[in-house]
Amino acid sequence: MRPVICLITDGRVAAGCGGGALVEMVRAAARAGVHLIQLRERAVDDRELAALAGECVSAVRGTRARIVVNDRLDVALAARAHGVHLKGDSFPAQRARAITPPGFLIGRSVHSVAEATRASEGDAVDYLLFGTVFPSTSKPGLEPAGLAMLADAARAARVPLLAVGGITVDNAGMVARAGADGLAAIGLFSGRQADSLAETVHRVTSAFDTLQTGS
């Protein structure tokens, strides 16, 4: 499947917006055609995160969207989430693969071509997030990797590689041309209503579709 569109949640529960608002955003994103939703609510305690993940799994039922929990394999398994997304410095994906059920998704963040090469060896991960590609407000002060390194990482990876960091509707076509298999974003989706979410997903998907058809 190309492109893979991933929404990363933005810590809105810890910021006081409430779990209900996040679940409704997840529901709307799934209906809009988002494939992966990464729960990145790092300031939420374990019990609340597990409950939230379970609600999100229920919210996407009947759609093709899948819920992955950021770096908390224990919470992902307890909530019967669809997978876990490991940070670049987290434990080896092989360790997670050994104790997870068939079909459980494992992703990892990578930040260089060498990391993309190593992380995709051994059939332990299902996808990679590569970045930060462009300057990003969620990673202030971090030097962006740029499109050339993204292209090199996409060629080196043996699994789908998604671009992350500073992704917009306007630069989605650049990401597609660099060879990424999709994209992941926080700001691209934040604060959008259901109809606006659907339009955003359509526009970034079209950037990849246009490339594939050569039109």
N, C-alpha and C positions, 0 to 999 in steps of 0.2 A: 504494500500500500504506500503510495507516495502522492501527495505529501502527508506526513503525520503531523497533526496540529495538537500542541500541548499547551494547556492553560496551567500556570503555576499560581496558587493562591498567595495572597499578599499580606498575610498576618492580620486580616481584618477582625478575627475573633479576639485576639489579644488586644487589639486597638479599641475594643468596645462595641463593635458592630453586631456582635451576637452570632451564635452558630446558625440560627434560622436564616439569617441573611446570606450566609455563606452557602448553605445547602441550596437555597433558591438560586443563587448564582451558578452553582454546579449543575443543577437541574436544567437551567436555561442554556448553559454551555453545551451540555450533552445533546439537547434537542437541536441546537444550532449546528451540530456536526463536529464538535471537538472530540478528538480520539482519546487523548490522555489528559487526566486532571491530577496534578501533583499537589497533594495537601502539604503545604509548607507553613505550618502554624507552629513555629518552634517555641513560642512562649506559653503554649497551652499545656496544662499538666496531662499526665499519661491517661488518666481516666476520661477526662473530657475529650482528648484527642481520639481515643478509641471509640467513644460514643459518636463523635462527629464523623469519623471515617465510616462507621456503620451506617449512619444516616445518608452519607453521600453515596455509598454503594447502593442503597435502596433507591436513591433519587435518580440514578442513571440506569436502573433496571429497564430493560426493553430497548435500550439504545446500544450503539456500538462503543460508547465511551467506557473507559476503564479508570479506576481510581488507584493511584499509587501514593503511598505515604512516604514523606521525606525522611529517609535515614533511620526510621524506626521499624525494624523488621518485626519486633515483638508486637507492636501496636497493629501493624498491617495484618499479621496472622490472627491476632485476637479479634479484629474487626471484620475478618474475612474479606479484606480488601483484595484487589486484583494484583497488587504488586508492591514493590518498594523501590524508591529511588535513592541510591547511595551517593553520598558526597565523595569528592575526589580522594579525601584522606580517610574514608571510612574503612570498615573491615573488608576482606576479600569477598568478591561476589561468589566465588566457589563455595565459601562457607555457608552463604545464604542458600545457594542452590541445593546443597546437600540436605537441607531440612525443610524445604518448601514443597508444596504439592505440584503436580503436573499443571502446566499452563500458567503458573505464577510468574508475573513479569518482574524482571530485575533490570534496572537502568543504573547508569553511573554518569556523574559529571566528569568531564575531562577538559584540560586546558592547554594541551599541546599535542602535536602530531605523535610524539613518542607515547604519551599517555593513551591516546586513542588506539594506537597499535597494540599496546600491552593489554588494555582493558577488553579489547574485542577478541583476544585469544582464548581458546579453551571452551568456547560455547557456554560461558557462565552468564553473560549479559545478553539482554534482548535488544537494547538500544543504548545510545550515548547522547548526552547533551554536551555540546561543545561551545565554549565561550569564555569570556565575553567577546562577541564578535564586534559589536559597535559600542560606543560609550553608553553607559547605562546608569540611570538614577538609583537603581537598586545596588549597584556596585561602584559607588563614587570613588574616584581616584585610581581605579584599576585601569591599566593600559589595555585597550582593546586589542584582540588578536588580529582582527582584520579579515578581509575576504580571501586573501591569498593563503593564509594559514588554514582557514576553514576549508578551502579547496583541497589542500594537502591532507588534512585530517580526514575528509570525506573519502579520498582515494585510499587512505591507509586503513580505514575502519572496515571490519568484516561484518558489521551489523549496521542497521540504520543509524544515521548520525543526524541529530537535530541541532540547528543553530539556536543559540540563546544569547540574550544581551542586546538591548537597544533595538529590538525588532519592531518594525512598523509596517503598515500596509505599503508604504512607498518603497521600502527596501527589501520586501519579501522576494521580489523578482531577482535581486542581486544574490540573495541567499540560494535561490533555486539554481541560478546559473553557475554558482560556485560548486554545485554538486551535492548540497545537503539534501537529506531525505525528508526534511520537514523543519518545523520551527517550534520553539517554546517561548512563552512570554508571560510577563506579569502585566506590565503597563498597557500592552496592546488591548487587553480585555477588561481592565479595571474600570469600574463605574459605568459599564454599558448596560443598557436595557436589553431585553430579550431580542427585539427586532434588530437593534444595532449589533448585537453579538452575531446574529445570523449573517448580517451583511458583511461584517468583518471577516468571519470565517470564509464566506464566499469569495471575497476579494483576495485574500491571501492564497486560498486554494487555486483560484484562477491564475495567479502568477506562476504556479507550478504547471498547471494544465496547459497554459499557453506555450510554455517551454517544451513540453512533451509533444504537443501536436505540431510545433514548429510554425504556428501561425503568428 
